[in-house]
């Protein structure tokens, strides 16, 4: 399995894969008006596989919280 986590605090975005640190971006023109799970930005290519234990939080998790989710 692969663990993927993404946080966005209104300014900064950080992505984690298998709890490895991160791919990050600060500032910029990130827009989250259309958030899709399981397909690409244009909506014409779909993920082939299974997505399990999806969670969406109403705040950005800390690196420690991401690590805890990965190990538990």
PyMOL Python script that loads the backbone (N, CA, C, O; Angstrom):
from pymol import cmd

cmd.read_pdbstr("""\
ATOM      1  N   UNK A   1       0.837  -1.179   0.000  1.00  0.00           N
ATOM      2  CA  UNK A   1       0.000   0.000   0.000  1.00  0.00           C
ATOM      3  C   UNK A   1       0.875   1.232   0.000  1.00  0.00           C
ATOM      4  O   UNK A   1       2.062   1.163   0.319  1.00  0.00           O
ATOM      5  N   UNK A   2       0.297   2.340  -0.352  1.00  0.00           N
ATOM      6  CA  UNK A   2       0.997   3.621  -0.375  1.00  0.00           C
ATOM      7  C   UNK A   2       0.192   4.621   0.439  1.00  0.00           C
ATOM      8  O   UNK A   2      -1.020   4.750   0.266  1.00  0.00           O
ATOM      9  N   UNK A   3       0.882   5.327   1.329  1.00  0.00           N
ATOM     10  CA  UNK A   3       0.265   6.344   2.170  1.00  0.00           C
ATOM     11  C   UNK A   3       0.543   7.703   1.528  1.00  0.00           C
ATOM     12  O   UNK A   3       1.695   8.063   1.285  1.00  0.00           O
ATOM     13  N   UNK A   4      -0.510   8.441   1.260  1.00  0.00           N
ATOM     14  CA  UNK A   4      -0.377   9.776   0.676  1.00  0.00           C
ATOM     15  C   UNK A   4      -1.129  10.761   1.558  1.00  0.00           C
ATOM     16  O   UNK A   4      -2.284  10.535   1.918  1.00  0.00           O
ATOM     17  N   UNK A   5      -0.460  11.855   1.901  1.00  0.00           N
ATOM     18  CA  UNK A   5      -1.104  12.905   2.698  1.00  0.00           C
ATOM     19  C   UNK A   5      -0.791  14.248   2.054  1.00  0.00           C
ATOM     20  O   UNK A   5       0.276  14.447   1.473  1.00  0.00           O
ATOM     21  N   UNK A   6      -1.740  15.159   2.171  1.00  0.00           N
ATOM     22  CA  UNK A   6      -1.596  16.486   1.599  1.00  0.00           C
ATOM     23  C   UNK A   6      -2.184  17.481   2.579  1.00  0.00           C
ATOM     24  O   UNK A   6      -3.295  17.282   3.069  1.00  0.00           O
ATOM     25  N   UNK A   7      -1.459  18.543   2.872  1.00  0.00           N
ATOM     26  CA  UNK A   7      -1.992  19.590   3.740  1.00  0.00           C
ATOM     27  C   UNK A   7      -1.947  20.930   3.010  1.00  0.00           C
ATOM     28  O   UNK A   7      -1.084  21.177   2.167  1.00  0.00           O
ATOM     29  N   UNK A   8      -2.895  21.774   3.360  1.00  0.00           N
ATOM     30  CA  UNK A   8      -2.941  23.135   2.822  1.00  0.00           C
ATOM     31  C   UNK A   8      -3.494  24.033   3.914  1.00  0.00           C
ATOM     32  O   UNK A   8      -4.599  23.804   4.405  1.00  0.00           O
ATOM     33  N   UNK A   9      -2.733  25.057   4.301  1.00  0.00           N
ATOM     34  CA  UNK A   9      -3.145  25.928   5.402  1.00  0.00           C
ATOM     35  C   UNK A   9      -3.649  27.293   4.941  1.00  0.00           C
ATOM     36  O   UNK A   9      -3.754  28.220   5.744  1.00  0.00           O
ATOM     37  N   UNK A  10      -3.952  27.416   3.680  1.00  0.00           N
ATOM     38  CA  UNK A  10      -4.399  28.690   3.139  1.00  0.00           C
ATOM     39  C   UNK A  10      -3.291  29.419   2.400  1.00  0.00           C
ATOM     40  O   UNK A  10      -3.557  30.293   1.575  1.00  0.00           O
ATOM     41  N   UNK A  11      -2.042  29.060   2.696  1.00  0.00           N
ATOM     42  CA  UNK A  11      -0.884  29.657   2.040  1.00  0.00           C
ATOM     43  C   UNK A  11       0.074  28.599   1.510  1.00  0.00           C
ATOM     44  O   UNK A  11       0.510  28.661   0.360  1.00  0.00           O
ATOM     45  N   UNK A  12       0.392  27.637   2.352  1.00  0.00           N
ATOM     46  CA  UNK A  12       1.388  26.625   2.020  1.00  0.00           C
ATOM     47  C   UNK A  12       0.753  25.261   1.820  1.00  0.00           C
ATOM     48  O   UNK A  12      -0.178  24.888   2.533  1.00  0.00           O
ATOM     49  N   UNK A  13       1.262  24.521   0.844  1.00  0.00           N
ATOM     50  CA  UNK A  13       0.806  23.151   0.639  1.00  0.00           C
ATOM     51  C   UNK A  13       2.004  22.215   0.788  1.00  0.00           C
ATOM     52  O   UNK A  13       3.112  22.529   0.355  1.00  0.00           O
ATOM     53  N   UNK A  14       1.759  21.066   1.405  1.00  0.00           N
ATOM     54  CA  UNK A  14       2.797  20.064   1.624  1.00  0.00           C
ATOM     55  C   UNK A  14       2.221  18.702   1.286  1.00  0.00           C
ATOM     56  O   UNK A  14       1.124  18.360   1.729  1.00  0.00           O
ATOM     57  N   UNK A  15       2.951  17.929   0.509  1.00  0.00           N
ATOM     58  CA  UNK A  15       2.538  16.575   0.174  1.00  0.00           C
ATOM     59  C   UNK A  15       3.521  15.562   0.723  1.00  0.00           C
ATOM     60  O   UNK A  15       4.731  15.786   0.689  1.00  0.00           O
ATOM     61  N   UNK A  16       3.015  14.453   1.227  1.00  0.00           N
ATOM     62  CA  UNK A  16       3.835  13.378   1.782  1.00  0.00           C
ATOM     63  C   UNK A  16       3.494  12.078   1.062  1.00  0.00           C
ATOM     64  O   UNK A  16       2.328  11.818   0.762  1.00  0.00           O
ATOM     65  N   UNK A  17       4.501  11.268   0.788  1.00  0.00           N
ATOM     66  CA  UNK A  17       4.292   9.924   0.265  1.00  0.00           C
ATOM     67  C   UNK A  17       5.034   8.968   1.183  1.00  0.00           C
ATOM     68  O   UNK A  17       6.252   9.056   1.336  1.00  0.00           O
ATOM     69  N   UNK A  18       4.281   8.047   1.796  1.00  0.00           N
ATOM     70  CA  UNK A  18       4.834   7.093   2.762  1.00  0.00           C
ATOM     71  C   UNK A  18       5.618   7.787   3.864  1.00  0.00           C
ATOM     72  O   UNK A  18       6.679   7.319   4.277  1.00  0.00           O
ATOM     73  N   UNK A  19       5.088   8.903   4.331  1.00  0.00           N
ATOM     74  CA  UNK A  19       5.633   9.689   5.432  1.00  0.00           C
ATOM     75  C   UNK A  19       6.980  10.322   5.106  1.00  0.00           C
ATOM     76  O   UNK A  19       7.642  10.856   5.996  1.00  0.00           O
ATOM     77  N   UNK A  20       7.389  10.270   3.862  1.00  0.00           N
ATOM     78  CA  UNK A  20       8.642  10.911   3.465  1.00  0.00           C
ATOM     79  C   UNK A  20       8.385  12.377   3.220  1.00  0.00           C
ATOM     80  O   UNK A  20       7.369  12.761   2.639  1.00  0.00           O
ATOM     81  N   UNK A  21       9.296  13.169   3.659  1.00  0.00           N
ATOM     82  CA  UNK A  21       9.104  14.577   3.588  1.00  0.00           C
ATOM     83  C   UNK A  21       9.310  15.090   2.217  1.00  0.00           C
ATOM     84  O   UNK A  21       9.890  14.623   1.237  1.00  0.00           O
ATOM     85  N   UNK A  22       8.712  16.106   2.420  1.00  0.00           N
ATOM     86  CA  UNK A  22       7.614  16.524   1.616  1.00  0.00           C
ATOM     87  C   UNK A  22       7.988  17.210   0.337  1.00  0.00           C
ATOM     88  O   UNK A  22       9.107  17.673   0.117  1.00  0.00           O
ATOM     89  N   UNK A  23       7.018  17.240  -0.453  1.00  0.00           N
ATOM     90  CA  UNK A  23       7.011  18.106  -1.623  1.00  0.00           C
ATOM     91  C   UNK A  23       6.200  19.301  -1.156  1.00  0.00           C
ATOM     92  O   UNK A  23       5.069  19.133  -0.699  1.00  0.00           O
ATOM     93  N   UNK A  24       6.746  20.495  -1.260  1.00  0.00           N
ATOM     94  CA  UNK A  24       6.014  21.643  -0.725  1.00  0.00           C
ATOM     95  C   UNK A  24       5.999  22.802  -1.708  1.00  0.00           C
ATOM     96  O   UNK A  24       6.796  22.869  -2.644  1.00  0.00           O
ATOM     97  N   UNK A  25       5.062  23.713  -1.461  1.00  0.00           N
ATOM     98  CA  UNK A  25       4.921  24.912  -2.272  1.00  0.00           C
ATOM     99  C   UNK A  25       4.412  26.013  -1.361  1.00  0.00           C
ATOM    100  O   UNK A  25       3.522  25.788  -0.541  1.00  0.00           O
ATOM    101  N   UNK A  26       4.966  27.180  -1.505  1.00  0.00           N
ATOM    102  CA  UNK A  26       4.556  28.307  -0.683  1.00  0.00           C
ATOM    103  C   UNK A  26       4.008  29.409  -1.572  1.00  0.00           C
ATOM    104  O   UNK A  26       4.604  29.764  -2.589  1.00  0.00           O
ATOM    105  N   UNK A  27       2.866  29.940  -1.174  1.00  0.00           N
ATOM    106  CA  UNK A  27       2.271  31.027  -1.943  1.00  0.00           C
ATOM    107  C   UNK A  27       1.748  30.550  -3.279  1.00  0.00           C
ATOM    108  O   UNK A  27       1.210  29.447  -3.378  1.00  0.00           O
ATOM    109  N   UNK A  28       1.896  31.356  -4.296  1.00  0.00           N
ATOM    110  CA  UNK A  28       1.464  30.961  -5.629  1.00  0.00           C
ATOM    111  C   UNK A  28      -0.022  31.161  -5.825  1.00  0.00           C
ATOM    112  O   UNK A  28      -0.681  31.864  -5.059  1.00  0.00           O
ATOM    113  N   UNK A  29      -0.530  30.536  -6.852  1.00  0.00           N
ATOM    114  CA  UNK A  29      -1.934  30.717  -7.211  1.00  0.00           C
ATOM    115  C   UNK A  29      -2.716  29.423  -7.065  1.00  0.00           C
ATOM    116  O   UNK A  29      -3.551  29.102  -7.911  1.00  0.00           O
ATOM    117  N   UNK A  30      -2.457  28.691  -6.017  1.00  0.00           N
ATOM    118  CA  UNK A  30      -3.164  27.432  -5.792  1.00  0.00           C
ATOM    119  C   UNK A  30      -4.644  27.702  -5.597  1.00  0.00           C
ATOM    120  O   UNK A  30      -5.032  28.510  -4.754  1.00  0.00           O
ATOM    121  N   UNK A  31      -5.465  27.024  -6.378  1.00  0.00           N
ATOM    122  CA  UNK A  31      -6.908  27.155  -6.251  1.00  0.00           C
ATOM    123  C   UNK A  31      -7.509  25.797  -5.949  1.00  0.00           C
ATOM    124  O   UNK A  31      -7.169  24.800  -6.584  1.00  0.00           O
ATOM    125  N   UNK A  32      -8.392  25.766  -4.987  1.00  0.00           N
ATOM    126  CA  UNK A  32      -9.040  24.525  -4.608  1.00  0.00           C
ATOM    127  C   UNK A  32     -10.547  24.612  -4.813  1.00  0.00           C
ATOM    128  O   UNK A  32     -11.318  24.135  -3.980  1.00  0.00           O
ATOM    129  N   UNK A  33     -10.962  25.212  -5.903  1.00  0.00           N
ATOM    130  CA  UNK A  33     -12.393  25.332  -6.144  1.00  0.00           C
ATOM    131  C   UNK A  33     -12.995  24.046  -6.709  1.00  0.00           C
ATOM    132  O   UNK A  33     -14.214  23.873  -6.691  1.00  0.00           O
ATOM    133  N   UNK A  34     -12.148  23.142  -7.210  1.00  0.00           N
ATOM    134  CA  UNK A  34     -12.607  21.836  -7.687  1.00  0.00           C
ATOM    135  C   UNK A  34     -11.620  20.790  -7.207  1.00  0.00           C
ATOM    136  O   UNK A  34     -10.533  20.646  -7.766  1.00  0.00           O
ATOM    137  N   UNK A  35     -11.990  20.083  -6.202  1.00  0.00           N
ATOM    138  CA  UNK A  35     -11.128  19.048  -5.642  1.00  0.00           C
ATOM    139  C   UNK A  35     -11.665  17.697  -6.074  1.00  0.00           C
ATOM    140  O   UNK A  35     -12.810  17.356  -5.775  1.00  0.00           O
ATOM    141  N   UNK A  36     -10.852  16.932  -6.769  1.00  0.00           N
ATOM    142  CA  UNK A  36     -11.282  15.629  -7.279  1.00  0.00           C
ATOM    143  C   UNK A  36     -10.435  14.535  -6.657  1.00  0.00           C
ATOM    144  O   UNK A  36      -9.224  14.685  -6.498  1.00  0.00           O
ATOM    145  N   UNK A  37     -11.073  13.453  -6.313  1.00  0.00           N
ATOM    146  CA  UNK A  37     -10.375  12.283  -5.794  1.00  0.00           C
ATOM    147  C   UNK A  37     -10.569  11.165  -6.806  1.00  0.00           C
ATOM    148  O   UNK A  37     -11.700  10.793  -7.120  1.00  0.00           O
ATOM    149  N   UNK A  38      -9.477  10.637  -7.309  1.00  0.00           N
ATOM    150  CA  UNK A  38      -9.558   9.509  -8.224  1.00  0.00           C
ATOM    151  C   UNK A  38      -9.595   9.856  -9.695  1.00  0.00           C
ATOM    152  O   UNK A  38      -9.822   8.983 -10.532  1.00  0.00           O
ATOM    153  N   UNK A  39      -9.374  11.123 -10.025  1.00  0.00           N
ATOM    154  CA  UNK A  39      -9.270  11.492 -11.436  1.00  0.00           C
ATOM    155  C   UNK A  39      -8.430  12.752 -11.570  1.00  0.00           C
ATOM    156  O   UNK A  39      -8.164  13.439 -10.584  1.00  0.00           O
ATOM    157  N   UNK A  40      -8.017  13.049 -12.787  1.00  0.00           N
ATOM    158  CA  UNK A  40      -7.124  14.186 -12.985  1.00  0.00           C
ATOM    159  C   UNK A  40      -7.875  15.515 -12.980  1.00  0.00           C
ATOM    160  O   UNK A  40      -9.102  15.554 -12.882  1.00  0.00           O
ATOM    161  N   UNK A  41      -7.135  16.566 -13.086  1.00  0.00           N
ATOM    162  CA  UNK A  41      -7.686  17.924 -13.018  1.00  0.00           C
ATOM    163  C   UNK A  41      -8.753  18.185 -14.065  1.00  0.00           C
ATOM    164  O   UNK A  41      -9.733  18.878 -13.791  1.00  0.00           O
ATOM    165  N   UNK A  42      -8.579  17.642 -15.254  1.00  0.00           N
ATOM    166  CA  UNK A  42      -9.547  17.861 -16.331  1.00  0.00           C
ATOM    167  C   UNK A  42     -10.745  16.933 -16.252  1.00  0.00           C
ATOM    168  O   UNK A  42     -11.735  17.131 -16.957  1.00  0.00           O
ATOM    169  N   UNK A  43     -10.664  15.925 -15.401  1.00  0.00           N
ATOM    170  CA  UNK A  43     -11.784  15.014 -15.227  1.00  0.00           C
ATOM    171  C   UNK A  43     -11.923  13.968 -16.307  1.00  0.00           C
ATOM    172  O   UNK A  43     -12.962  13.314 -16.401  1.00  0.00           O
ATOM    173  N   UNK A  44     -10.887  13.793 -17.134  1.00  0.00           N
ATOM    174  CA  UNK A  44     -11.018  12.838 -18.228  1.00  0.00           C
ATOM    175  C   UNK A  44     -10.156  11.583 -18.074  1.00  0.00           C
ATOM    176  O   UNK A  44     -10.216  10.698 -18.927  1.00  0.00           O
ATOM    177  N   UNK A  45      -9.364  11.484 -17.019  1.00  0.00           N
ATOM    178  CA  UNK A  45      -8.563  10.297 -16.744  1.00  0.00           C
ATOM    179  C   UNK A  45      -8.832   9.871 -15.311  1.00  0.00           C
ATOM    180  O   UNK A  45      -8.731  10.677 -14.386  1.00  0.00           O
ATOM    181  N   UNK A  46      -9.172   8.607 -15.130  1.00  0.00           N
ATOM    182  CA  UNK A  46      -9.540   8.104 -13.815  1.00  0.00           C
ATOM    183  C   UNK A  46      -8.475   7.185 -13.245  1.00  0.00           C
ATOM    184  O   UNK A  46      -7.774   6.502 -13.992  1.00  0.00           O
ATOM    185  N   UNK A  47      -8.352   7.165 -11.935  1.00  0.00           N
ATOM    186  CA  UNK A  47      -7.440   6.284 -11.219  1.00  0.00           C
ATOM    187  C   UNK A  47      -7.950   4.857 -11.313  1.00  0.00           C
ATOM    188  O   UNK A  47      -9.131   4.596 -11.087  1.00  0.00           O
ATOM    189  N   UNK A  48      -7.059   3.936 -11.645  1.00  0.00           N
ATOM    190  CA  UNK A  48      -7.409   2.524 -11.691  1.00  0.00           C
ATOM    191  C   UNK A  48      -6.809   1.873 -10.461  1.00  0.00           C
ATOM    192  O   UNK A  48      -5.590   1.723 -10.376  1.00  0.00           O
ATOM    193  N   UNK A  49      -7.622   1.492  -9.528  1.00  0.00           N
ATOM    194  CA  UNK A  49      -7.141   0.900  -8.287  1.00  0.00           C
ATOM    195  C   UNK A  49      -8.154   1.117  -7.192  1.00  0.00           C
ATOM    196  O   UNK A  49      -9.319   1.422  -7.448  1.00  0.00           O
ATOM    197  N   UNK A  50      -7.694   0.955  -5.968  1.00  0.00           N
ATOM    198  CA  UNK A  50      -8.572   1.132  -4.812  1.00  0.00           C
ATOM    199  C   UNK A  50      -8.064   2.283  -3.954  1.00  0.00           C
ATOM    200  O   UNK A  50      -6.858   2.461  -3.786  1.00  0.00           O
ATOM    201  N   UNK A  51      -8.982   3.050  -3.421  1.00  0.00           N
ATOM    202  CA  UNK A  51      -8.677   4.105  -2.459  1.00  0.00           C
ATOM    203  C   UNK A  51      -9.393   3.717  -1.180  1.00  0.00           C
ATOM    204  O   UNK A  51     -10.605   3.502  -1.176  1.00  0.00           O
ATOM    205  N   UNK A  52      -8.635   3.627  -0.092  1.00  0.00           N
ATOM    206  CA  UNK A  52      -9.194   3.136   1.165  1.00  0.00           C
ATOM    207  C   UNK A  52      -8.819   4.080   2.297  1.00  0.00           C
ATOM    208  O   UNK A  52      -7.738   4.669   2.292  1.00  0.00           O
ATOM    209  N   UNK A  53      -9.696   4.217   3.246  1.00  0.00           N
ATOM    210  CA  UNK A  53      -9.472   5.024   4.445  1.00  0.00           C
ATOM    211  C   UNK A  53      -9.147   6.476   4.116  1.00  0.00           C
ATOM    212  O   UNK A  53      -8.177   7.033   4.629  1.00  0.00           O
ATOM    213  N   UNK A  54      -9.942   7.071   3.281  1.00  0.00           N
ATOM    214  CA  UNK A  54      -9.811   8.476   2.923  1.00  0.00           C
ATOM    215  C   UNK A  54     -10.309   9.337   4.076  1.00  0.00           C
ATOM    216  O   UNK A  54     -11.370   9.080   4.645  1.00  0.00           O
ATOM    217  N   UNK A  55      -9.536  10.357   4.412  1.00  0.00           N
ATOM    218  CA  UNK A  55      -9.931  11.299   5.462  1.00  0.00           C
ATOM    219  C   UNK A  55      -9.744  12.720   4.958  1.00  0.00           C
ATOM    220  O   UNK A  55      -8.769  13.026   4.271  1.00  0.00           O
ATOM    221  N   UNK A  56     -10.683  13.577   5.304  1.00  0.00           N
ATOM    222  CA  UNK A  56     -10.568  15.002   5.005  1.00  0.00           C
ATOM    223  C   UNK A  56     -10.796  15.752   6.311  1.00  0.00           C
ATOM    224  O   UNK A  56     -11.809  15.555   6.983  1.00  0.00           O
ATOM    225  N   UNK A  57      -9.848  16.610   6.662  1.00  0.00           N
ATOM    226  CA  UNK A  57      -9.927  17.387   7.898  1.00  0.00           C
ATOM    227  C   UNK A  57     -10.233  18.848   7.566  1.00  0.00           C
ATOM    228  O   UNK A  57     -10.021  19.296   6.439  1.00  0.00           O
ATOM    229  N   UNK A  58     -10.729  19.574   8.549  1.00  0.00           N
ATOM    230  CA  UNK A  58     -11.045  20.988   8.330  1.00  0.00           C
ATOM    231  C   UNK A  58      -9.901  21.906   8.759  1.00  0.00           C
ATOM    232  O   UNK A  58     -10.103  23.101   8.972  1.00  0.00           O
ATOM    233  N   UNK A  59      -8.707  21.345   8.882  1.00  0.00           N
ATOM    234  CA  UNK A  59      -7.504  22.108   9.222  1.00  0.00           C
ATOM    235  C   UNK A  59      -6.292  21.368   8.671  1.00  0.00           C
ATOM    236  O   UNK A  59      -6.378  20.188   8.328  1.00  0.00           O
ATOM    237  N   UNK A  60      -5.179  22.058   8.589  1.00  0.00           N
ATOM    238  CA  UNK A  60      -3.936  21.426   8.132  1.00  0.00           C
ATOM    239  C   UNK A  60      -3.324  20.635   9.281  1.00  0.00           C
ATOM    240  O   UNK A  60      -3.116  21.177  10.367  1.00  0.00           O
ATOM    241  N   UNK A  61      -3.038  19.369   9.053  1.00  0.00           N
ATOM    242  CA  UNK A  61      -2.390  18.548  10.067  1.00  0.00           C
ATOM    243  C   UNK A  61      -0.908  18.892  10.149  1.00  0.00           C
ATOM    244  O   UNK A  61      -0.306  19.331   9.169  1.00  0.00           O
ATOM    245  N   UNK A  62      -0.326  18.687  11.331  1.00  0.00           N
ATOM    246  CA  UNK A  62       1.102  18.913  11.512  1.00  0.00           C
ATOM    247  C   UNK A  62       1.882  17.712  10.985  1.00  0.00           C
ATOM    248  O   UNK A  62       1.307  16.651  10.741  1.00  0.00           O
ATOM    249  N   UNK A  63       3.183  17.881  10.812  1.00  0.00           N
ATOM    250  CA  UNK A  63       4.039  16.773  10.373  1.00  0.00           C
ATOM    251  C   UNK A  63       3.974  15.627  11.373  1.00  0.00           C
ATOM    252  O   UNK A  63       4.005  14.462  10.978  1.00  0.00           O
ATOM    253  N   UNK A  64       3.885  15.938  12.653  1.00  0.00           N
ATOM    254  CA  UNK A  64       3.779  14.912  13.692  1.00  0.00           C
ATOM    255  C   UNK A  64       2.473  14.131  13.565  1.00  0.00           C
ATOM    256  O   UNK A  64       2.463  12.911  13.725  1.00  0.00           O
ATOM    257  N   UNK A  65       1.389  14.816  13.284  1.00  0.00           N
ATOM    258  CA  UNK A  65       0.099  14.146  13.103  1.00  0.00           C
ATOM    259  C   UNK A  65       0.105  13.262  11.850  1.00  0.00           C
ATOM    260  O   UNK A  65      -0.460  12.168  11.859  1.00  0.00           O
ATOM    261  N   UNK A  66       0.731  13.728  10.796  1.00  0.00           N
ATOM    262  CA  UNK A  66       0.854  12.926   9.574  1.00  0.00           C
ATOM    263  C   UNK A  66       1.643  11.657   9.877  1.00  0.00           C
ATOM    264  O   UNK A  66       1.258  10.566   9.457  1.00  0.00           O
ATOM    265  N   UNK A  67       2.742  11.800  10.601  1.00  0.00           N
ATOM    266  CA  UNK A  67       3.572  10.652  10.966  1.00  0.00           C
ATOM    267  C   UNK A  67       2.798   9.650  11.806  1.00  0.00           C
ATOM    268  O   UNK A  67       2.925   8.443  11.603  1.00  0.00           O
ATOM    269  N   UNK A  68       2.001  10.134  12.741  1.00  0.00           N
ATOM    270  CA  UNK A  68       1.187   9.260  13.587  1.00  0.00           C
ATOM    271  C   UNK A  68       0.163   8.488  12.760  1.00  0.00           C
ATOM    272  O   UNK A  68      -0.050   7.299  12.998  1.00  0.00           O
ATOM    273  N   UNK A  69      -0.463   9.138  11.806  1.00  0.00           N
ATOM    274  CA  UNK A  69      -1.415   8.451  10.929  1.00  0.00           C
ATOM    275  C   UNK A  69      -0.717   7.360  10.122  1.00  0.00           C
ATOM    276  O   UNK A  69      -1.276   6.282   9.917  1.00  0.00           O
ATOM    277  N   UNK A  70       0.489   7.635   9.670  1.00  0.00           N
ATOM    278  CA  UNK A  70       1.240   6.671   8.861  1.00  0.00           C
ATOM    279  C   UNK A  70       1.629   5.442   9.682  1.00  0.00           C
ATOM    280  O   UNK A  70       1.522   4.315   9.199  1.00  0.00           O
ATOM    281  N   UNK A  71       2.077   5.650  10.913  1.00  0.00           N
ATOM    282  CA  UNK A  71       2.561   4.526  11.730  1.00  0.00           C
ATOM    283  C   UNK A  71       1.445   3.760  12.414  1.00  0.00           C
ATOM    284  O   UNK A  71       1.657   2.628  12.850  1.00  0.00           O
ATOM    285  N   UNK A  72       0.272   4.344  12.519  1.00  0.00           N
ATOM    286  CA  UNK A  72      -0.838   3.645  13.169  1.00  0.00           C
ATOM    287  C   UNK A  72      -1.801   3.193  12.124  1.00  0.00           C
ATOM    288  O   UNK A  72      -2.818   2.578  12.446  1.00  0.00           O
TER     289      UNK A  72
END
""", "prot")
cmd.dss("prot")
cmd.show_as("cartoon", "prot")
cmd.util.cbc("prot")
cmd.orient("prot")
